[in-house]
Amino acid sequence: MHLFCTPYYRKKYPHEIICPGSAGTFTDAASQVFSARHPELNIAPDYHPTFDLVYNSVAPDGLGLLPLENQLDGFVLATLQRLQSADVTELGEVTVPVNFGLAARVDDMAKIKRIFVQFKTEGQCQNLLANLPQAEIITTSSNMTSLEKLQAGDTGDAAIVPQSQMAALDFPLLQDNVADQDDNATRFIIFKKEPASLTAPDGTEAPTTAFKFPMFVTPPTEQPGVLREILTHLADAGLNLVTIMSLPTRQKIGIYSFYIEVSGTFAQKALLFETIGQMAAAYTVHPLGFYAL
């Protein structure tokens, strides 16, 4: 996140960061954490209901924020699919704690007839939902939409909402901390809408400062051993493989693109970009940015 402290970024990104959802969501919390870390940017969140609208609303000189990974529920597929084809440069990441509460228009959980829950939240509250076999699960696009549907709903309705909203609610049934784990967290990325480079950026970070380099690597064929070949490049360079996920290219069954996150220290920066250059000669490499942790 040190890159934001340069005069270039202070000049280039004033006032606004585009986020999915609305005020009161975990995305909102992530934008507030980011703003607190970088008060010199003087930014405020601007909310949009879908991931596509978030991406499309980021101005050429603006910033966007999207959820990437939840500790319990894994990666956010909609974000990965957007990054797979988008020309973006990730500039950093923010991780925020995540927990949920249950609110209902009944005085007993056995009376809940339907429950509103955001599509990713559902995967993080399986223990609670398993104890509500009588309830119809209504999937929503955001946690605040779940709350809005409950507020406009009928007797028998319930919703899983961010724990931060619970203190302000007045329903017959309120239950705190209903996530499957109480140490859950979600990682968000901050990006600009500009192609990332395969060339090492200038910088004066300390050699011991950690970095992250996310990218998509797509082999030209599905030949046996191709993934091992890709990973051998990184292992031979002594770079740390943080993440690997496969996504279909949608061009042909059996051809996959690999989302990979690599980490190391700035002492390895030259070696990293030399290695990525070698990989780009054999595979399609779609870089997503290089930033300090």
VODO-393923 format. One record per residue (C-alpha): residue in three letters; x, y, z. Coordinates in nm, 2 decimals, always signed. Each point is the difference from the previous one (the first is absolute). Example, Ala and Ser with C-alpha at 12.3 -4.5 7.8 and 13.67 -1.06 7.14 Angstrom:
<sites>
  resn      c1      c2      c3
   ALA   +1.23   -0.45   +0.78
   SER   +0.14   +0.34   -0.07
</sites>
This chain:
<sites>
  resn      c1      c2      c3
   MET   +0.00   +0.00   +0.00
   HIS   +0.30   +0.23   +0.01
   LEU   -0.05   +0.10   -0.36
   PHE   -0.28   +0.23   +0.09
   CYS   +0.23   +0.22   +0.21
   THR   +0.18   +0.14   -0.31
   PRO   -0.09   +0.35   -0.13
   TYR   -0.11   -0.16   -0.33
   TYR   -0.29   -0.18   +0.17
   ARG   -0.10   +0.29   +0.22
   LYS   -0.04   +0.21   -0.32
   LYS   -0.16   -0.27   -0.21
   TYR   -0.27   -0.15   +0.22
   PRO   -0.20   +0.26   +0.19
   HIS   -0.34   -0.04   +0.16
   GLU   -0.16   -0.33   -0.11
   ILE   +0.03   -0.37   +0.02
   ILE   -0.27   -0.21   -0.18
   CYS   -0.14   -0.29   +0.22
   PRO   -0.27   -0.26   -0.04
   GLY   -0.29   +0.00   +0.24
   SER   -0.10   +0.28   +0.23
   ALA   +0.09   +0.17   +0.33
   GLY   +0.01   -0.24   +0.29
   THR   +0.14   -0.29   -0.20
   PHE   +0.34   -0.17   +0.05
   THR   +0.10   +0.17   -0.32
   ASP   -0.08   +0.33   +0.17
   ALA   +0.22   -0.10   +0.29
   ALA   +0.28   -0.09   -0.24
   SER   -0.02   +0.34   -0.17
   GLN   +0.01   +0.17   +0.34
   VAL   +0.31   -0.19   +0.10
   PHE   +0.16   +0.09   -0.33
   SER   -0.09   +0.37   +0.05
   ALA   +0.14   +0.00   +0.35
   ARG   +0.33   -0.14   -0.12
   HIS   +0.02   +0.27   -0.27
   PRO   -0.15   +0.32   +0.13
   GLU   +0.21   +0.20   -0.25
   LEU   -0.22   -0.14   -0.28
   ASN   -0.32   +0.16   +0.15
   ILE   -0.22   -0.26   -0.15
   ALA   -0.36   -0.11   +0.06
   PRO   -0.19   -0.31   -0.12
   ASP   -0.24   +0.00   -0.29
   TYR   -0.22   -0.31   +0.00
   HIS   -0.14   -0.20   -0.29
   PRO   -0.22   -0.31   +0.02
   THR   +0.19   -0.25   -0.22
   PHE   +0.37   -0.09   -0.06
   ASP   -0.04   +0.09   -0.37
   LEU   -0.13   +0.35   +0.09
   VAL   +0.29   +0.04   +0.24
   TYR   +0.25   -0.08   -0.27
   ASN   -0.17   +0.21   -0.26
   SER   -0.04   +0.30   +0.23
   VAL   +0.37   +0.03   +0.09
   ALA   +0.13   +0.31   -0.17
   PRO   +0.34   -0.01   -0.19
   ASP   +0.15   +0.19   +0.29
   GLY   -0.21   -0.16   +0.28
   LEU   +0.01   -0.31   +0.23
   GLY   -0.22   -0.30   +0.04
   LEU   -0.04   -0.25   +0.28
   LEU   -0.12   -0.36   -0.03
   PRO   -0.02   -0.30   +0.24
   LEU   +0.25   -0.27   -0.10
   GLU   +0.01   -0.27   +0.27
   ASN   -0.19   -0.11   +0.31
   GLN   +0.17   -0.21   +0.26
   LEU   -0.28   -0.25   +0.03
   ASP   -0.16   +0.02   -0.34
   GLY   +0.30   +0.03   -0.23
   PHE   +0.04   +0.23   -0.30
   VAL   -0.27   +0.22   -0.14
   LEU   -0.06   -0.15   -0.35
   ALA   -0.16   +0.32   -0.14
   THR   +0.32   +0.19   +0.09
   LEU   +0.23   -0.26   -0.15
   GLN   -0.21   -0.01   -0.32
   ARG   +0.02   +0.37   -0.03
   LEU   +0.38   +0.01   +0.06
   GLN   +0.05   -0.28   -0.25
   SER   -0.08   +0.22   -0.29
   ALA   +0.03   +0.36   +0.14
   ASP   +0.29   +0.24   -0.05
   VAL   +0.06   +0.09   +0.36
   THR   +0.29   +0.07   +0.22
   GLU   -0.04   -0.11   +0.36
   LEU   +0.16   +0.26   +0.24
   GLY   -0.05   -0.17   +0.33
   GLU   -0.24   -0.20   +0.22
   VAL   -0.20   +0.04   +0.32
   THR   -0.12   -0.27   +0.23
   VAL   -0.29   +0.06   +0.24
   PRO   -0.16   -0.23   +0.27
   VAL   -0.34   -0.14   -0.10
   ASN   -0.28   -0.12   +0.23
   PHE   -0.38   -0.01   -0.03
   GLY   -0.31   +0.02   +0.21
   LEU   -0.35   -0.15   -0.05
   ALA   -0.31   +0.23   +0.02
   ALA   -0.35   -0.14   -0.03
   ARG   -0.37   +0.11   +0.01
   VAL   -0.07   -0.29   +0.24
   ASP   +0.08   -0.08   +0.36
   ASP   +0.13   -0.35   -0.06
   MET   +0.23   -0.14   -0.27
   ALA   -0.24   -0.29   -0.06
   LYS   -0.25   +0.25   -0.13
   ILE   +0.22   +0.14   -0.28
   LYS   -0.16   -0.07   -0.33
   ARG   +0.26   +0.16   -0.24
   ILE   +0.34   +0.16   +0.05
   PHE   +0.17   +0.26   -0.21
   VAL   +0.38   -0.06   -0.04
   GLN   +0.26   +0.14   -0.24
   PHE   +0.15   -0.26   -0.24
   LYS   +0.34   +0.00   +0.17
   THR   -0.13   +0.04   +0.35
   GLU   -0.20   -0.33   -0.04
   GLY   +0.33   -0.19   -0.03
   GLN   +0.13   +0.15   +0.32
   CYS   -0.30   -0.07   +0.21
   GLN   -0.07   -0.37   -0.08
   ASN   -0.03   -0.10   +0.37
   LEU   -0.28   +0.24   +0.06
   LEU   -0.19   -0.08   -0.32
   ALA   +0.03   -0.38   +0.07
   ASN   -0.20   +0.07   +0.32
   LEU   -0.28   +0.17   -0.21
   PRO   -0.12   -0.29   -0.22
   GLN   -0.35   +0.14   -0.02
   ALA   +0.12   +0.34   -0.13
   GLU   +0.01   +0.08   -0.37
   ILE   +0.33   +0.16   -0.09
   ILE   -0.04   +0.31   -0.21
   THR   +0.34   +0.10   -0.16
   THR   +0.07   +0.37   -0.03
   SER   +0.27   +0.21   -0.17
   SER   +0.12   +0.17   +0.31
   ASN   -0.02   -0.01   +0.38
   MET   -0.18   +0.33   +0.01
   THR   -0.25   -0.12   -0.25
   SER   -0.07   -0.29   +0.24
   LEU   -0.07   +0.26   +0.28
   GLU   -0.22   +0.21   -0.23
   LYS   -0.21   -0.30   -0.09
   LEU   -0.04   -0.09   +0.36
   GLN   -0.10   +0.35   +0.09
   ALA   -0.27   +0.00   -0.27
   GLY   -0.09   -0.37   +0.06
   ASP   -0.27   -0.19   +0.19
   THR   -0.03   -0.21   +0.32
   GLY   +0.22   -0.30   -0.04
   ASP   +0.27   +0.18   -0.19
   ALA   +0.36   +0.01   +0.11
   ALA   +0.34   +0.12   -0.13
   ILE   +0.36   -0.05   +0.06
   VAL   +0.17   +0.35   +0.02
   PRO   +0.34   +0.14   +0.08
   GLN   +0.06   -0.01   +0.38
   SER   +0.07   +0.37   -0.01
   GLN   -0.37   +0.07   -0.08
   MET   -0.14   -0.20   +0.28
   ALA   +0.01   +0.26   +0.27
   ALA   -0.23   +0.23   -0.20
   LEU   -0.27   -0.26   -0.06
   ASP   -0.33   -0.06   +0.18
   PHE   -0.14   -0.34   -0.08
   PRO   -0.16   -0.27   +0.22
   LEU   +0.30   -0.23   -0.06
   LEU   +0.36   +0.12   -0.01
   GLN   +0.29   -0.24   +0.02
   ASP   +0.36   +0.12   -0.02
   ASN   +0.31   -0.16   -0.15
   VAL   -0.16   -0.27   -0.22
   ALA   +0.29   -0.06   -0.24
   ASP   +0.16   -0.35   +0.00
   GLN   +0.32   +0.15   +0.15
   ASP   +0.05   +0.31   +0.21
   ASP   +0.34   +0.08   -0.16
   ASN   -0.13   +0.02   -0.36
   ALA   +0.14   +0.27   -0.23
   THR   -0.03   +0.12   -0.36
   ARG   +0.28   +0.13   -0.22
   PHE   -0.07   +0.29   -0.24
   ILE   +0.21   +0.13   -0.29
   ILE   +0.05   +0.37   -0.10
   PHE   +0.06   +0.05   -0.37
   LYS   +0.02   +0.26   -0.28
   LYS   -0.14   -0.06   -0.34
   GLU   +0.33   -0.02   -0.19
   PRO   +0.19   -0.30   -0.14
   ALA   +0.26   -0.14   +0.24
   SER   +0.35   -0.03   -0.13
   LEU   +0.24   -0.29   -0.04
   THR   +0.29   +0.24   +0.05
   ALA   +0.13   +0.06   +0.35
   PRO   -0.11   +0.34   +0.14
   ASP   +0.23   +0.26   +0.14
   GLY   +0.01   +0.02   +0.37
   THR   +0.21   +0.04   +0.31
   GLU   -0.16   -0.25   +0.24
   ALA   +0.23   -0.16   +0.25
   PRO   +0.13   -0.34   -0.12
   THR   -0.17   -0.18   +0.29
   THR   -0.35   +0.15   -0.08
   ALA   -0.24   -0.27   -0.11
   PHE   -0.18   +0.02   -0.34
   LYS   -0.29   -0.18   -0.17
   PHE   -0.03   -0.06   -0.37
   PRO   -0.34   -0.14   -0.12
   MET   -0.05   -0.12   -0.36
   PHE   -0.19   -0.24   -0.23
   VAL   +0.21   -0.25   -0.19
   THR   -0.16   -0.19   -0.29
   PRO   +0.18   -0.28   -0.18
   PRO   -0.06   -0.05   -0.37
   THR   -0.10   -0.36   +0.04
   GLU   -0.12   -0.25   +0.26
   GLN   +0.30   -0.22   -0.04
   PRO   +0.10   -0.22   +0.31
   GLY   +0.23   +0.17   +0.24
   VAL   -0.06   +0.36   -0.11
   LEU   -0.09   +0.12   +0.35
   ARG   +0.31   -0.16   +0.14
   GLU   +0.21   +0.18   -0.26
   ILE   -0.17   +0.34   +0.10
   LEU   +0.07   -0.06   +0.37
   THR   +0.36   -0.11   -0.07
   HIS   +0.08   +0.34   -0.13
   LEU   -0.10   +0.16   +0.33
   ALA   +0.16   -0.27   +0.22
   ASP   +0.33   +0.02   -0.19
   ALA   +0.00   +0.38   +0.06
   GLY   -0.06   -0.05   +0.38
   LEU   -0.33   +0.19   -0.02
   ASN   -0.28   -0.09   +0.24
   LEU   -0.33   -0.13   -0.16
   VAL   -0.28   +0.16   +0.22
   THR   -0.30   -0.10   -0.21
   ILE   -0.10   -0.21   -0.30
   MET   -0.35   -0.03   -0.14
   SER   -0.12   -0.13   -0.33
   LEU   -0.27   +0.16   -0.21
   PRO   -0.13   -0.11   -0.34
   THR   +0.11   +0.21   -0.30
   ARG   -0.34   -0.05   -0.15
   GLN   +0.17   -0.07   -0.34
   LYS   +0.02   -0.37   +0.02
   ILE   -0.08   -0.27   +0.26
   GLY   +0.32   -0.11   +0.17
   ILE   +0.19   +0.33   -0.05
   TYR   +0.04   +0.19   +0.33
   SER   +0.14   +0.32   +0.12
   PHE   +0.18   +0.00   +0.33
   TYR   -0.03   +0.29   +0.25
   ILE   +0.33   +0.01   +0.18
   GLU   +0.12   +0.23   +0.28
   VAL   +0.38   +0.01   +0.06
   SER   +0.17   +0.16   +0.29
   GLY   +0.36   +0.08   +0.10
   THR   +0.21   +0.30   +0.11
   PHE   +0.11   +0.30   -0.20
   ALA   +0.35   -0.15   -0.01
   GLN   -0.16   -0.25   -0.25
   LYS   -0.17   +0.26   -0.22
   ALA   +0.24   -0.03   -0.29
   LEU   -0.01   -0.38   +0.02
   LEU   -0.38   +0.00   +0.01
   PHE   -0.04   +0.20   -0.32
   GLU   +0.28   -0.20   -0.17
   THR   -0.20   -0.32   +0.09
   ILE   -0.33   +0.14   -0.11
   GLY   +0.16   +0.10   -0.33
   GLN   +0.11   -0.35   -0.06
   MET   -0.35   -0.13   +0.08
   ALA   -0.15   +0.25   -0.24
   ALA   +0.21   -0.15   -0.28
   ALA   -0.18   -0.33   +0.05
   TYR   -0.34   +0.09   +0.13
   THR   -0.25   +0.29   -0.01
   VAL   +0.08   +0.20   +0.32
   HIS   -0.25   +0.26   +0.11
   PRO   +0.16   +0.20   +0.28
   LEU   -0.22   +0.17   +0.26
   GLY   +0.25   +0.21   +0.18
   PHE   +0.30   +0.01   +0.23
   TYR   -0.04   +0.16   +0.35
   ALA   +0.16   +0.01   +0.34
   LEU   -0.18   -0.17   +0.29
</sites>
